[in-house]
Amino acid sequence: MPTWHLHIEGQVQGVGFRPFVYQIAQQYQRCGWVNNTTDGLHVVFNGEEEEAETFCHAIIGQAPVLARISNYRLKQVQATVFDQFQIVHSTPSGATNLLISPDFALCPNCRRELHEAGNRRNAYPFITCTHCGPRFSIMQKLPYDRETTTMVSFQMCECCEREYNDPADRRYYSQTNTCPDCTIELTLAGADGILHAGQPDELIQEVVRHWSDGKIVAIKGIGGYLLTCDAGKRESVQELRRRKQRPAKPFAVMYPNIQAVRREMLMDELAEAELLSARSPIVLLRPQPGAAPSICREVIAPGLQRIGVMIPYAPLFELLLRAFGRPVVATSANISKAPIVYEDDKALEELRSTADYLLINNRRIVVPQDDSLVQFTPLKKQKIVLRRSRGMAPTFLQSNTHWPANSILATGAQLKSTFTLLHQQNTYISQYFGDLEHFDTEQSYRHSLQHFLQLLQARPERILIDTHPDYAAAHYGRQLAGQFGVEVEAFQHHQAHFGAILGERQLIDHPETILGVIWDGTGLGDDGMIWGGEFFTYRDHTFRHCGQWEYFDHILGDKMPKEPRISALSASWGLSGAQTSLRSQFSDAEWDLYRKVLQKGSAIRTSSVGRLFDAVASLLGLIGRQYYEGEAAMQLEDLARAYVDRHGSDHLPSYLPEGDLSGCIPTKAILERVLQDLKYGIAVDCIAAGFHFTLVQAIAKVAGEEQVKHIAFNGGVFQNSLLVDLLIHHLGGPFSLYFHEELSPNDENVSFGQLVCHHIANKKKDLLPQNLEAHVLSNSR
């Protein structure tokens, strides 16, 4: 009988694929074997040609829900007769070529068993199966097997071993399998660092008592430690803010279950499905009007309408929250701007001043990750990823992009940093790291990047960086290029943003012109200025910088992004009425000094729409200094949203002057009209809504002047759910609009965009006649 080889590539390890193939083989009475290797999953079996094709289609068509297949090949090989079907041990097989599975949230079957009286895993805090549990966070090597993860430290008991080898069991070949008899150990430590062992149920009850007493408990989760406290105790939340040095930035809240979320939050089907998914991120939700809150909203998310909500994604949290019966604050265990703490010894050392108690387990974390964060716009239900990390990273599957076969590393941006690695035509986008200006964050970035290269056995053949010479990621990229002896290629920040949306939405080879609207806080422009309000066109693999917001002075360095009042003073400089709105926000000394700086003029100017949001928020009296990035913009959005909720989206004021723009949005003229309305006593929520609508009109006017039908949006400004709703409402008819759906619009996508820009530049070279030299200009105005 002929023998066939089916090779499947993609996210096929750690998703229950081998046990699934075994079951299908029994169903179709095929003999042979299946195994994992470093280049995917292999199935070798006997059958006639028609039987082989039927068997193959059954495997591909019914693949496990957590699998993501990027490619498969079926071919006939030298005949070998098999008398049974079996799973054989994983083996390395040449170059690593597979997608890496993320960590998966607690599945419904394990959740049921967790609470099932008489089940041997009843109340077991580390229950998992082939459909849930840690994957990426515990992975030390590939291919994925118990001995290549930190589970290697745990010897299965006889019962677990029997399940592991039973084809009829849900835990057949489950690499994270443990039970109370071969348990991962829990210990509780006080601030003195002394560990106290105990039975899981006893320690869980102790944590519940500590929460009830107002204490702060650090708990080791899947990607690192979380700081937790009773979300209904104002004093506890305020104390957590003091210790974490986080005076205003919102905290996430973990509810005991989805029913508790329904009682207190407005939640549509999309948001509920996201919370219940294997990704199980934090989802931004608005409180249910009239519902009695069980949390202190005003201290959890000061000045904001939305709360970051999650449900227990790990069995330990499931047991803790079920026992407590009320929501808890759950925030990354770190001091503000530092990376999440994930190593036990560091937790005991660094968290003793932040947490009263630490709940520790001895399953080691290899790859630290924050919780992912998403939102859905209230009106149009557009998904916006705000942080892509646990449950989402690191694999990014694109079936229609034909990447080059070489290995390329893109190092990304300075803020909200990530890196992207192209290897064996697979795209890996790392988890979120944060601000690389913080030393510990940079070290975490470097550690994870090195782990990735080792995991995939990858040696970059080219390294891509940002054009800003002082970015830590660019500096490290140049260092690695010297180490590997490869070339470095730099890409402008906002062009990389445009590349990212072109790449995700499969627009690289689009036949028509696409307008790219790239708005954010900062990025070095081709002219040496700080860009952030840019328009590009893209056609025939060529970028053209076709417009931007009018420049205003960038003064006082890093002080300006932290103090919206300074953006307001600079952007409105010379306008009557600005002094009346702003004078009270400055001391006499500040007022005299800052005005002298502006009179002298700055060598550095900015077109940043992020700073423009800051300016308007300050002019309207919302905020003069912000405690965290985006605070002013979020307050302005919430104010405008309240107006739109009452009055609708169709009759909003506009501050955009009449006439042609000629590629320059008149910042000062818009602010002059804002100040006039403020002087005439127009309500500030109406002005805030009008400002948002003005941005929509500006985009529509540029699109008309460029005569395009397709508009792609990127940059941190498009985390604004109201702006996205208004864009879809007003421009979704005449234009095709493209937003990120799997990646975040903030700087997390810059590393992927650098890869796309490199790919586009190479495609353009390939299309040019060989006797012509290619010249690609970022700014052709």
matplotlib code that plots the C-alpha trace (Angstrom):
import matplotlib.pyplot as plt

x = [0.0, 1.4, 2.8, 2.1, 3.7, 1.6, 3.7, 1.7, 3.2, 1.9, 0.7, 0.4, 2.3, 0.8, -2.8, -3.7, -2.9, -1.1, -3.9, -6.4, -4.6, -4.5, -8.3, -8.8, -6.5, -8.7, -11.8, -10.4, -8.5, -5.2, -1.9, 1.3, 2.6, 2.5, 5.1, 6.3, 9.6, 11.2, 9.6, 6.0, 3.9, 4.5, 2.0, 3.2, 0.5, -0.6, -3.5, -4.5, -4.4, -8.1, -7.9, -4.9, -6.6, -9.7, -7.6, -5.6, -8.8, -10.3, -7.2, -6.9, -10.7, -11.4, -8.1, -8.2, -9.7, -6.5, -4.4, -3.5, -2.3, -0.1, 0.8, 0.5, 1.9, 0.9, 3.2, 3.8, 7.0, 8.9, 6.5, 6.6, 4.0, 2.6, 0.4, -1.0, -1.1, 0.9, 2.4, 6.1, 8.6, 9.4, 12.6, 14.6, 14.4, 16.6, 15.7, 13.0, 9.9, 6.7, 4.5, 4.7, 1.5, 0.6, -0.6, -4.3, -6.9, -8.7, -11.0, -14.7, -14.0, -11.2, -13.3, -16.1, -13.8, -12.2, -15.6, -16.8, -17.2, -15.4, -13.2, -9.6, -8.7, -11.5, -10.1, -6.6, -5.1, -3.0, -5.5, -4.8, -5.3, -4.4, -6.8, -5.6, -2.7, 0.7, 2.7, 4.8, 5.6, 7.2, 8.9, 12.6, 13.3, 11.5, 9.8, 7.1, 7.3, 7.3, 11.1, 11.6, 9.5, 9.8, 7.3, 10.4, 10.9, 7.6, 7.4, 4.0, 2.3, 1.0, -2.6, -1.3, 1.0, -2.0, -4.0, -1.0, -0.8, -4.6, -5.8, -9.3, -8.4, -8.6, -5.1, -3.6, -0.1, -0.9, 2.6, 1.4, -0.4, -0.2, -2.6, -2.7, -0.5, 2.3, 1.5, 3.0, 3.6, 2.0, 3.6, 2.7, 5.3, 4.9, 6.8, 9.6, 10.2, 9.7, 7.8, 4.9, 3.8, 0.3, -2.5, -3.8, -7.3, -5.8, -3.6, -6.5, -8.6, -5.7, -5.4, -9.1, -8.8, -5.9, -8.1, -10.9, -8.6, -7.5, -4.1, -2.3, -1.3, 1.2, 0.1, 2.2, 0.1, 0.9, 3.2, 4.3, 3.2, 0.0, -0.6, -4.2, -6.5, -10.2, -11.6, -14.4, -12.1, -11.1, -8.3, -6.7, -6.8, -5.4, -2.6, -1.8, -1.5, 0.9, 3.1, 3.1, 3.8, 0.8, -1.3, -3.9, -3.3, -6.3, -6.1, -7.7, -10.4, -10.8, -14.4, -15.2, -17.1, -18.8, -22.2, -20.7, -19.4, -22.9, -24.5, -22.2, -20.9, -22.4, -21.1, -22.1, -21.6, -18.2, -16.8, -18.2, -16.8, -13.4, -13.4, -14.4, -11.9, -8.7, -6.9, -8.9, -7.6, -8.6, -11.5, -12.5, -16.1, -18.5, -20.4, -24.1, -26.2, -28.1, -26.2, -24.9, -21.2, -19.1, -15.9, -14.6, -14.7, -13.5, -10.2, -9.7, -10.1, -10.0, -11.8, -12.5, -15.8, -14.4, -13.0, -10.5, -12.3, -11.1, -12.2, -10.0, -7.9, -5.9, -7.3, -5.6, -7.4, -10.6, -10.4, -9.3, -12.1, -14.8, -13.8, -13.7, -16.9, -16.1, -13.9, -10.2, -7.8, -5.3, -2.4, 1.1, 3.5, 6.1, 6.9, 5.5, 7.2, 9.3, 8.7, 6.5, 8.2, 8.2, 11.1, 10.5, 13.7, 13.2, 9.6, 10.6, 13.2, 11.5, 7.8, 8.2, 7.7, 4.7, 2.8, 1.9, 1.9, 3.1, 1.4, 4.2, 4.3, 7.3, 6.4, 9.1, 8.2, 10.7, 8.9, 7.3, 4.1, 1.6, -2.1, -3.4, -5.9, -8.6, -11.7, -14.6, -15.9, -19.4, -21.2, -19.5, -18.0, -14.6, -12.0, -9.0, -6.0, -4.4, -1.8, -0.9, 0.8, -0.4, -2.7, -1.9, 1.8, 4.1, 2.8, 1.3, -0.2, -0.7, -1.6, -1.3, 2.0, 4.9, 7.8, 11.4, 13.1, 15.9, 15.9, 15.2, 15.0, 13.1, 13.9, 10.9, 10.4, 11.3, 7.9, 5.5, 8.3, 8.2, 10.5, 9.5, 11.5, 10.9, 12.3, 11.5, 8.8, 7.0, 6.4, 6.9, 5.9, 7.0, 4.9, 4.6, 7.6, 6.9, 9.3, 12.9, 14.1, 13.7, 16.8, 15.0, 12.6, 15.5, 17.1, 13.8, 13.6, 17.1, 16.6, 13.4, 15.0, 18.0, 15.6, 13.7, 16.8, 17.8, 14.4, 14.1, 17.9, 17.7, 20.6, 19.4, 20.7, 19.6, 18.5, 16.0, 15.9, 14.2, 15.9, 16.1, 19.8, 19.2, 16.5, 17.6, 16.1, 18.1, 21.3, 20.8, 20.0, 23.3, 25.1, 23.6, 24.4, 28.1, 27.9, 26.3, 28.3, 25.1, 23.7, 21.5, 18.6, 16.7, 13.1, 11.3, 8.9, 5.6, 6.4, 6.9, 3.5, 1.9, 3.8, 2.3, -1.3, -0.6, 0.9, -1.8, -4.7, -3.0, -2.7, 1.0, 0.1, -3.1, -3.6, -5.1, -3.7, -4.1, -4.0, -2.2, -3.2, -0.5, -1.1, 0.7, 2.7, 6.3, 8.7, 11.7, 10.8, 12.8, 13.4, 14.7, 11.5, 9.1, 6.4, 3.1, 0.3, 1.3, -0.4, 1.2, 0.1, 1.1, 0.9, 3.1, 5.2, 6.1, 5.5, 4.9, 4.7, 1.8, 0.9, 0.9, -0.5, 1.0, 4.1, 4.2, 7.2, 8.3, 9.7, 11.1, 12.1, 10.4, 8.5, 6.1, 4.5, 4.0, 2.3, -0.6, -0.6, 2.8, 1.4, -1.6, 0.6, 2.9, 0.2, -2.0, 0.9, -0.2, -3.9, -6.2, -8.1, -5.4, -3.9, -7.4, -7.7, -4.2, -2.9, -4.2, -2.4, 1.1, 2.9, 4.2, 7.8, 6.7, 4.5, 7.3, 9.9, 7.8, 6.6, 10.2, 11.1, 8.3, 9.2, 12.7, 11.4, 12.5, 14.8, 12.6, 9.0, 6.3, 3.2, 2.1, -1.7, -1.0, 0.3, -2.7, -5.1, -3.1, -3.4, -7.2, -7.7, -5.7, -7.5, -10.8, -9.6, -9.5, -5.9, -2.6, -0.3, -0.7, 0.4, 0.6, 0.8, -2.5, -4.4, -5.4, -6.5, -8.6, -10.3, -11.0, -12.4, -14.7, -16.0, -16.7, -18.3, -20.7, -21.9, -22.2, -24.2, -26.7, -26.8, -25.7, -22.9, -24.6, -24.7, -21.4, -19.6, -16.5, -13.4, -11.8, -11.5, -13.0, -10.8, -8.0, -5.6, -2.8, -1.3, -1.2, -3.9, -4.0, -3.4, -3.5, -6.7, -8.5, -7.4, -8.5, -12.0, -12.0, -11.0, -13.8, -16.4, -14.9, -15.2, -18.9, -19.7, -20.2, -20.2, -16.9, -18.3, -19.7, -16.3, -14.6, -16.9, -16.5, -12.7, -13.0, -15.3, -12.8, -10.2, -12.6, -13.3, -9.6, -9.0, -11.9, -10.6, -7.0, -8.5, -10.5, -7.5, -5.5, -8.4, -8.2, -10.9, -8.9, -7.7, -5.6, -5.2, -2.3, -0.6, -1.6, -4.2, -6.4, -6.7, -9.4, -12.7, -14.8, -12.6, -12.7, -16.5, -16.9, -14.5, -16.6, -19.9, -18.9, -16.4, -17.3, -19.7, -17.5, -14.2, -12.8, -11.4, -8.6, -7.9, -5.7, -7.6, -4.9, -2.1, -2.3, -2.3, 0.3, 4.1, 3.8, 3.3, 6.4, 8.7, 6.3, 6.0, 9.8, 9.7, 6.9, 8.7, 11.8, 9.7, 8.1, 11.5, 12.7, 9.6, 10.1, 13.7, 12.6, 10.1, 12.6, 14.5, 18.0, 19.7, 17.8, 18.9, 16.0, 15.5, 12.9, 12.1, 10.1, 9.2, 8.6, 6.8]
y = [0.0, 3.5, 5.7, 9.4, 12.3, 15.3, 18.3, 21.0, 24.4, 27.1, 27.3, 23.5, 22.8, 23.2, 23.2, 19.5, 18.8, 15.4, 13.9, 15.3, 13.6, 10.4, 10.5, 11.3, 8.4, 6.0, 7.3, 6.8, 3.6, 4.9, 3.4, 5.4, 8.1, 11.9, 14.0, 17.5, 18.8, 22.2, 22.8, 21.9, 18.8, 15.6, 12.8, 9.7, 7.1, 4.3, 4.6, 4.7, 8.2, 8.9, 7.7, 9.9, 13.0, 12.4, 11.9, 15.0, 17.1, 15.9, 16.9, 20.4, 21.0, 19.9, 21.2, 22.1, 25.5, 26.9, 25.9, 28.3, 26.6, 28.6, 25.9, 22.2, 19.7, 16.1, 13.9, 10.2, 8.8, 5.5, 2.7, 1.6, -0.7, 0.3, -1.9, 0.9, 4.7, 6.3, 9.6, 9.4, 11.5, 15.0, 15.5, 18.5, 18.7, 21.3, 24.9, 26.0, 26.8, 27.0, 29.5, 29.8, 29.2, 31.9, 31.2, 30.1, 31.0, 28.5, 26.4, 25.7, 22.0, 22.7, 25.4, 22.8, 20.2, 22.8, 23.2, 19.6, 17.8, 14.5, 15.3, 14.6, 18.2, 19.8, 23.1, 22.4, 25.8, 24.6, 22.5, 22.5, 20.4, 20.4, 23.3, 25.7, 26.8, 28.4, 27.9, 30.8, 31.9, 28.6, 27.7, 27.2, 25.4, 24.0, 21.7, 22.1, 19.2, 18.9, 18.6, 21.8, 23.9, 24.7, 21.8, 19.6, 20.2, 18.4, 14.6, 13.3, 10.9, 7.6, 8.9, 11.9, 9.6, 7.3, 10.3, 11.5, 8.1, 7.5, 8.4, 8.7, 11.3, 15.0, 15.2, 12.8, 14.3, 17.4, 18.8, 20.9, 18.0, 17.9, 17.2, 17.5, 14.4, 15.8, 19.4, 22.7, 24.2, 27.3, 29.3, 32.5, 35.1, 38.1, 41.4, 39.7, 37.3, 34.2, 31.5, 29.7, 26.5, 25.1, 23.3, 25.4, 25.8, 27.1, 29.6, 30.7, 31.4, 33.3, 35.5, 36.1, 37.2, 39.5, 41.2, 41.5, 43.2, 45.7, 44.2, 44.2, 40.8, 40.1, 36.9, 35.1, 34.6, 33.3, 36.1, 37.6, 38.9, 41.0, 43.4, 42.8, 44.3, 44.6, 46.8, 48.0, 49.3, 52.9, 53.0, 49.8, 51.2, 54.5, 52.7, 50.7, 53.9, 55.3, 52.3, 51.7, 55.4, 55.6, 58.6, 58.6, 56.0, 53.6, 50.1, 47.0, 45.1, 41.3, 40.2, 36.7, 35.7, 37.0, 37.2, 39.7, 41.8, 41.8, 43.1, 46.2, 46.9, 47.7, 44.7, 43.7, 40.3, 41.2, 42.3, 39.3, 36.9, 38.6, 38.2, 34.5, 33.8, 31.8, 35.3, 36.6, 40.2, 43.2, 44.9, 48.5, 48.8, 51.5, 51.1, 50.0, 53.1, 52.8, 49.6, 49.5, 49.4, 46.9, 48.8, 52.3, 53.6, 57.1, 55.9, 53.0, 55.1, 58.8, 61.1, 58.4, 56.8, 53.4, 50.6, 47.9, 44.6, 41.0, 37.7, 35.0, 33.5, 31.1, 28.5, 30.1, 33.4, 31.5, 29.9, 33.1, 35.2, 32.6, 32.4, 36.2, 36.7, 40.4, 42.1, 42.9, 45.4, 43.4, 45.4, 44.5, 44.1, 46.8, 50.4, 52.9, 52.5, 49.4, 46.0, 43.4, 41.4, 37.7, 36.0, 34.7, 36.0, 39.5, 39.4, 38.7, 41.5, 44.2, 43.8, 43.7, 47.5, 47.3, 44.2, 43.0, 39.4, 37.4, 34.2, 32.3, 29.1, 27.2, 27.0, 29.1, 31.8, 32.2, 35.0, 37.8, 39.3, 42.0, 41.4, 42.3, 45.2, 45.8, 47.9, 48.1, 51.4, 52.0, 52.9, 51.0, 48.1, 48.5, 46.5, 48.4, 46.6, 48.8, 46.4, 43.1, 40.7, 37.7, 35.4, 37.3, 37.4, 36.3, 34.8, 37.0, 34.9, 36.4, 34.0, 36.3, 38.0, 36.3, 37.2, 36.7, 33.5, 35.2, 36.2, 39.9, 41.6, 44.8, 46.5, 48.9, 52.2, 53.7, 53.9, 50.9, 48.9, 45.6, 43.7, 41.8, 38.8, 37.3, 33.8, 31.0, 33.3, 33.3, 36.6, 36.9, 40.1, 40.2, 41.1, 44.7, 45.9, 49.6, 52.6, 51.7, 54.8, 52.8, 50.7, 47.6, 47.7, 47.9, 44.9, 43.0, 43.8, 42.6, 39.4, 38.5, 39.2, 37.0, 34.3, 34.5, 34.2, 31.2, 29.6, 29.8, 29.3, 32.4, 34.5, 37.8, 38.6, 42.3, 44.5, 47.3, 50.3, 53.7, 56.8, 58.4, 58.0, 58.0, 55.3, 52.5, 49.9, 51.5, 51.5, 47.8, 47.1, 48.6, 46.7, 43.4, 44.2, 44.5, 41.3, 39.4, 41.2, 42.3, 45.5, 48.0, 49.7, 52.7, 53.7, 56.9, 56.3, 57.4, 55.7, 52.5, 53.1, 53.3, 50.2, 48.3, 49.0, 48.2, 44.9, 43.9, 44.8, 43.1, 46.3, 46.0, 45.2, 47.3, 48.7, 52.0, 55.0, 54.7, 57.7, 57.0, 59.1, 58.7, 60.7, 60.2, 62.0, 61.9, 60.6, 62.1, 63.5, 63.6, 67.3, 66.9, 68.1, 66.2, 64.7, 63.4, 64.7, 63.2, 62.3, 59.9, 58.4, 54.9, 53.5, 51.2, 50.4, 54.1, 56.3, 60.0, 62.4, 64.6, 66.7, 67.4, 69.6, 73.0, 73.2, 74.8, 75.2, 72.2, 73.8, 72.6, 69.1, 66.2, 68.6, 69.4, 66.0, 65.7, 69.1, 69.8, 73.4, 73.9, 72.4, 74.8, 77.8, 77.0, 75.9, 79.0, 81.4, 84.8, 84.1, 86.5, 84.6, 82.1, 84.1, 84.2, 80.5, 79.6, 82.2, 80.6, 77.3, 78.9, 80.6, 84.2, 82.9, 80.2, 82.5, 85.0, 82.3, 80.3, 83.3, 84.5, 81.1, 81.3, 84.9, 83.7, 80.8, 77.2, 75.4, 72.3, 72.3, 69.7, 68.7, 66.3, 65.6, 64.0, 67.3, 69.1, 66.9, 67.9, 71.6, 71.5, 69.6, 72.3, 75.2, 73.7, 73.6, 69.8, 69.3, 71.2, 68.4, 64.8, 61.8, 59.3, 59.4, 60.0, 61.2, 64.5, 62.9, 60.3, 63.0, 65.1, 62.0, 61.2, 64.7, 64.7, 61.2, 62.4, 65.2, 62.8, 60.3, 63.0, 64.8, 62.3, 62.4, 64.2, 67.9, 68.6, 72.0, 72.3, 74.5, 73.8, 76.9, 77.0, 76.7, 74.4, 73.0, 72.3, 69.6, 71.7, 71.5, 75.0, 74.3, 77.9, 78.8, 75.8, 76.7, 80.3, 79.1, 76.9, 79.9, 82.0, 79.4, 79.3, 83.1, 82.9, 80.5, 77.4, 74.3, 72.6, 69.2, 70.6, 72.2, 68.8, 67.0, 69.7, 69.3, 65.5, 66.2, 68.8, 66.0, 63.9, 66.9, 67.5, 63.9, 64.1, 67.3, 65.9, 62.7, 64.8, 66.9, 63.7, 62.1, 58.8, 56.3, 54.3, 55.6, 53.8, 55.0, 54.4, 56.0, 56.3, 58.9, 56.2, 54.5, 57.1, 55.2, 58.3, 59.5, 56.0, 55.9, 59.4, 58.4, 55.3, 57.2, 60.1, 58.6, 55.0, 55.5, 57.4, 55.8, 52.4, 52.7, 50.5, 50.2, 47.7, 44.8, 42.4, 44.9, 48.0, 51.4, 52.7, 52.3, 48.6, 48.2, 50.1, 47.1, 45.2, 48.3, 48.5, 44.9, 45.8, 48.9, 46.8, 44.3, 47.1, 48.6, 45.3, 44.6, 48.0, 47.2, 44.0, 45.8, 48.4, 47.9, 46.7, 49.7, 52.3, 53.3, 53.4, 56.6, 56.4, 59.7, 59.8, 63.5, 64.7, 68.0]
z = [0.0, -0.8, 1.9, 2.2, 4.0, 5.1, 6.4, 8.2, 9.0, 11.2, 14.8, 15.2, 18.4, 21.9, 20.4, 20.7, 17.1, 17.5, 19.6, 17.1, 14.2, 16.2, 16.6, 12.9, 12.0, 14.1, 12.5, 8.9, 9.9, 8.8, 10.1, 10.5, 12.8, 13.7, 15.4, 16.1, 14.7, 14.5, 11.1, 12.0, 12.3, 10.2, 9.4, 7.6, 6.8, 4.4, 2.0, -1.7, -3.3, -2.8, 0.8, 1.4, 0.0, 2.1, 5.2, 4.5, 3.9, 7.2, 9.1, 7.5, 7.5, 11.1, 12.6, 16.4, 17.0, 18.5, 15.4, 12.6, 9.5, 7.2, 4.7, 4.1, 1.6, 0.8, -1.2, -1.8, -0.3, -0.2, 0.8, 4.4, 5.9, 9.3, 11.5, 13.8, 14.2, 17.0, 18.2, 18.1, 20.0, 18.8, 16.9, 15.6, 11.8, 10.2, 10.2, 12.7, 10.7, 12.7, 14.4, 18.2, 20.2, 22.7, 26.2, 26.3, 28.9, 31.0, 28.7, 29.5, 30.2, 32.7, 34.3, 34.8, 36.2, 38.5, 40.3, 39.9, 43.3, 43.2, 40.2, 41.1, 39.9, 41.8, 43.2, 41.7, 40.8, 37.9, 35.9, 32.1, 29.0, 25.4, 24.9, 27.6, 29.8, 29.4, 26.2, 25.0, 28.5, 29.6, 26.3, 26.5, 23.1, 20.1, 19.2, 21.9, 24.3, 28.1, 28.2, 26.2, 28.6, 32.3, 32.9, 32.6, 36.4, 37.2, 37.1, 36.2, 38.7, 37.6, 37.0, 34.9, 33.0, 32.2, 31.0, 28.9, 27.1, 26.7, 23.2, 24.5, 27.2, 26.7, 28.2, 25.7, 25.1, 27.2, 28.0, 30.9, 32.7, 36.5, 39.3, 43.2, 43.4, 41.2, 41.9, 41.1, 44.5, 46.0, 48.8, 50.5, 51.6, 53.7, 53.2, 55.3, 52.4, 54.5, 52.6, 54.1, 52.4, 52.7, 50.9, 47.9, 49.5, 52.7, 50.9, 48.7, 51.8, 53.4, 50.3, 50.5, 54.1, 53.2, 50.5, 52.9, 55.4, 52.7, 52.0, 48.7, 47.4, 44.5, 42.7, 40.1, 37.0, 33.5, 32.2, 35.5, 38.9, 39.3, 42.2, 43.5, 46.1, 46.8, 44.1, 46.4, 49.1, 48.3, 50.9, 49.4, 45.9, 47.0, 48.9, 45.8, 43.8, 46.4, 46.5, 42.8, 42.2, 39.8, 40.9, 38.1, 35.4, 35.4, 36.9, 35.4, 37.4, 37.4, 38.0, 39.4, 36.2, 33.1, 34.9, 37.3, 34.4, 32.8, 36.0, 36.2, 32.6, 29.2, 27.2, 23.7, 22.1, 20.6, 24.0, 25.8, 23.1, 23.5, 27.3, 27.0, 24.2, 24.5, 24.4, 27.4, 27.3, 29.3, 27.6, 28.0, 29.1, 30.2, 33.5, 33.3, 34.0, 37.3, 38.3, 41.9, 41.5, 43.5, 42.7, 43.5, 39.9, 40.7, 42.2, 39.7, 36.6, 37.7, 35.3, 32.8, 31.6, 30.8, 33.0, 31.9, 32.7, 32.7, 34.0, 35.5, 32.6, 34.8, 37.2, 40.2, 39.6, 39.0, 42.4, 44.2, 42.7, 43.2, 46.9, 47.3, 45.4, 44.5, 41.9, 42.6, 41.1, 39.0, 37.6, 36.5, 39.4, 38.8, 39.7, 37.2, 33.7, 34.8, 33.2, 34.8, 37.5, 36.6, 38.4, 42.0, 43.5, 42.1, 43.2, 46.8, 46.6, 44.6, 45.6, 49.4, 49.5, 47.2, 48.3, 51.8, 50.7, 47.6, 46.3, 44.5, 42.5, 41.3, 37.6, 36.1, 33.6, 30.7, 28.7, 30.7, 29.3, 30.4, 29.9, 26.4, 26.2, 23.6, 23.0, 20.6, 19.5, 20.9, 17.7, 14.9, 16.9, 15.4, 17.3, 18.5, 20.1, 22.7, 23.9, 22.2, 24.6, 26.6, 24.6, 21.3, 20.9, 19.3, 16.0, 13.3, 10.5, 7.0, 4.3, 1.3, 1.9, 0.1, 2.3, 1.3, 2.6, 4.5, 8.2, 8.9, 12.3, 12.8, 16.1, 16.3, 18.1, 21.5, 23.1, 23.4, 21.9, 20.1, 17.7, 14.6, 13.3, 9.8, 9.7, 7.3, 5.9, 9.2, 11.0, 14.7, 16.5, 20.1, 23.1, 24.2, 26.3, 27.0, 27.1, 26.3, 28.0, 31.2, 31.8, 33.1, 30.1, 27.7, 29.4, 29.2, 25.5, 24.9, 26.9, 25.0, 21.7, 22.4, 23.6, 20.4, 18.3, 20.3, 20.2, 16.4, 15.9, 13.7, 12.5, 11.0, 7.6, 7.8, 10.6, 10.4, 12.6, 13.1, 11.6, 15.0, 16.0, 19.7, 20.0, 22.3, 19.8, 16.9, 19.0, 19.8, 16.2, 15.1, 17.8, 16.7, 13.0, 14.0, 15.9, 13.0, 10.3, 8.5, 7.0, 8.8, 7.0, 8.6, 8.0, 8.9, 11.9, 10.2, 6.9, 9.0, 10.6, 7.1, 6.1, 9.1, 8.1, 4.4, 5.6, 8.0, 5.6, 2.6, 0.6, -0.4, -4.1, -4.2, -7.7, -6.6, -4.7, -0.9, 1.4, 4.7, 7.7, 10.3, 13.5, 16.8, 19.4, 18.1, 15.5, 13.7, 10.4, 7.2, 7.7, 11.2, 12.8, 15.1, 12.9, 14.2, 11.9, 8.5, 5.2, 2.7, -0.5, -1.7, -5.2, -7.3, -4.2, -3.7, -0.7, -1.1, 1.8, 0.6, 3.6, 7.3, 10.1, 10.4, 12.5, 15.9, 18.2, 20.3, 23.5, 26.8, 25.6, 27.3, 29.6, 26.7, 26.2, 30.0, 30.3, 27.9, 29.0, 27.3, 24.0, 24.3, 24.9, 21.9, 19.5, 20.2, 20.4, 19.1, 19.2, 21.1, 23.8, 24.5, 27.3, 29.1, 28.9, 29.9, 32.3, 35.4, 34.6, 35.1, 37.9, 37.2, 36.8, 34.4, 32.4, 31.9, 31.1, 28.6, 26.8, 26.3, 24.9, 22.4, 21.5, 20.7, 18.7, 18.7, 16.3, 16.7, 15.5, 15.6, 13.5, 16.2, 16.5, 19.8, 21.1, 19.5, 21.5, 24.6, 23.6, 23.1, 26.4, 28.2, 26.4, 27.5, 31.1, 31.4, 32.4, 32.6, 33.6, 32.9, 35.0, 32.2, 28.4, 26.7, 29.8, 28.2, 25.0, 26.9, 28.9, 25.8, 24.1, 27.0, 27.1, 23.4, 23.6, 26.2, 23.8, 20.9, 23.0, 23.7, 20.4, 17.8, 15.2, 12.3, 13.3, 15.0, 14.8, 12.6, 13.0, 9.7, 7.5, 4.0, 1.0, -0.3, 2.2, -0.3, 1.9, 5.1, 7.9, 9.5, 13.2, 14.3, 12.4, 13.9, 17.4, 16.8, 16.1, 19.2, 21.3, 19.7, 20.7, 24.2, 24.4, 23.2, 26.0, 23.9, 26.1, 26.4, 25.5, 22.3, 21.4, 22.2, 19.9, 17.2, 17.4, 16.8, 13.8, 12.5, 12.2, 10.2, 7.8, 7.4, 6.3, 3.9, 2.4, 1.9, 0.4, -2.0, -3.0, -3.6, -5.4, -3.6, -2.7, -0.1, 3.3, 5.8, 9.4, 11.8, 14.8, 18.5, 17.8, 16.3, 19.6, 20.1, 19.8, 19.1, 16.3, 14.7, 15.1, 13.5, 10.6, 9.8, 10.2, 7.9, 5.5, 5.4, 2.5, 0.0, 1.0, 1.7, 5.2, 6.7, 10.4, 12.3, 13.8, 15.0, 15.7, 17.8, 16.0, 18.5, 18.3, 18.9, 15.1, 14.0, 14.0, 11.7, 9.6, 9.2, 7.8, 5.4, 4.2, 3.5, 1.7, -0.4, -1.3, -2.5, -4.5, -6.2, -7.0, -8.6, -10.8, -12.0, -15.3, -14.5, -16.2, -14.0, -10.5, -8.0, -6.0, -3.2, -1.4, 1.8, 1.3, -2.2, -1.4]

ax = plt.figure().add_subplot(projection="3d")
ax.plot(x, y, z, "-o")
ax.set_aspect("equal")
plt.show()
